[in-house]
Amino acid sequence: MSQVLRARHEKLATLRERGILAFAYSFEVTGTSIEVVASFEDLEKAGGVSADGQGTHTSLGGRIVGWRDMGKSAFAHLEDRAGRIQLYFKKDIVGAEAFEDLRLLDLGDWIGVEGTTFRTKTGEVTLRVRAWTLLTKSLRPLPFGKVEAASETGERVVHSGFADQEARYRQRYADLAVHPEVREVFRTRSRVVTELRRFLDGEGFLEVETPVLQPMYGGASAKPFVTTHHALDQTMYLRIADELYLKRLIVGGLDRVYEISKDFRNEGLSRLHNPEFTMLEWYQAFTDYNAQMDLSERMLLHVLDRVLGRRSLTLAGQAIEFSTPFPRIRFMDAVSAGLGTDVHALSDRELRARAEDLRIPDLGGAGRGKLLDKLFSALVEPGLVQPTFVIDHPKELSPLAKEHRDDPRLTERFEMYIGGAEIFNGFSELNDPLDQRARFEAQVLLKTAGDEEAQQIDEDYLRALEYGMPPTGGVGMGVDRLVMVLADQTSIRDVLLFPVLRAEE
């Protein structure tokens, strides 16, 4: 045990010798730090502060993040879920014994305080403590980085540490404790999810739950996580998408459904990819991909208005404006522009050669559609900073999307890009069971040729389509990626409380 840890354990032992409960059961608080400060300021404006400058009595609970000992008095900063407030302890107010016990506190300890507010000579609204209670003794110092004494006041001020970014992800509890801005990211995330639900509920959609553990995976091109159900002696998969189950519900007559879910894909880690991620998928009968692009725009503007209160933001230093309607560009036109030639005129071999010239990795057994997708990712995607719809993808890339009504080589599909990343992905859903079977069979051939992410034939889903699915538009949206945009974060790990990491050595 280090000297620092030993010192804290010794203080804990002393507290117990004095009969002080170091890990309390509860404490009643009457407000937050921000509410208390605002209440005092309102009282001042109304002339309600007492003659001796005191406001109302209150009780607060929080963590000590600053401390300044002045002999017979002391100042501290208490941080709670809303913010910080200064505390003032005076020996003849709290009592000699309670004041002496303050010396057993450390930065990071949780305490409860009761007292009245006043304004110091320096103008800071402060709580004059009449009584305090230890709520939790911190036995490990938080990684504040360093503690410095302010030159003018002598107060110990903490500066956040964590030079190692991975340590912040691994010890998110400590990261949250010392970085208020990180806590704000996850408050933003919560508000985003709330507003997504509010919007879809207002559009008449029904929130549903579909299986996470599935006998057959599908609905996306990805490698699954595989497990075994021992009682059934059956291989099972963590879902890679919700799509096929949600469309079964459309067949059943639930004509507007959505699900916010955890999906899992056994893929590499990157700034945009985590094996466990949150998706929003919704399906609406009697609509096509044009209607769903319009709905996606309206949803995004609703979230921006409710969460940020504006329709512009900065992401990684780039200004982004959400002016509707968003531009729409055709997938094949975009790839052709990137290559400087019409991709329709290139053979599969020529496409592969172009991809190899660009040193695009992991080409493997990629067919024409996958080659086009990789070329798009390399040449076009990084430039899609402003909100943009990319539409009309090759059929091979979209086995669950309806054939384009004007070009049988393409599908009625769209992706919305913001900040160079795909956020939304939607289709006019394929509802012809015979065409769907043929698409699945083509996917099997791709898998045989070495495409590990190609889809399987789902006989139960085909059976559902045979009962009849009305014309349907559907969309999948990456919740994590949307939060990245709204919270100005460049890595998916920064919007996941506990991202996947390598095992700690």
Secondary structure, DSSP 8 states (H G I E B T S, - for coil): --HHHHHHHHHHHHHHHTT--SB-S-------HHHHHHHHHHHHHTT-S-TTS---EEEEEEEEEEEEE-SSEEEEEEE-SS-EEEEEEEHHHH-HHHHHHGGG--TT-EEEEEEEEEE-TTS-EEEEEEEEEEEE--SS-----EEEE-TTT--EEEE-----HHHHHHTHHHHHHH-HHHHHHHHHHHHHHHHHHHHHHHTT-EE----SEESS--SSSS---EEEETTTTEEEEE-S-SHHHHHHHHHTT--EEEEEEEEE------SS--SEEEEEEEEEET--HHHHHHHHHHHHHHHIIIIISSSEEEETTEEEE--SS--EEEHHHHHHHHHTS-GGGS-HHHHHHHHHHTT-S--TT--HHHHHHHHHHHHTGGG--S-EEEE--BGGG-TTB-B-SS-TTBBSEEEEEETTEEEEEEEEB---HHHHHHHHHHHHHHHHTT-TT-----HHHHHHHHH---SEEEEEEEHHHHHHHHHT-SSGGGG-SS-------
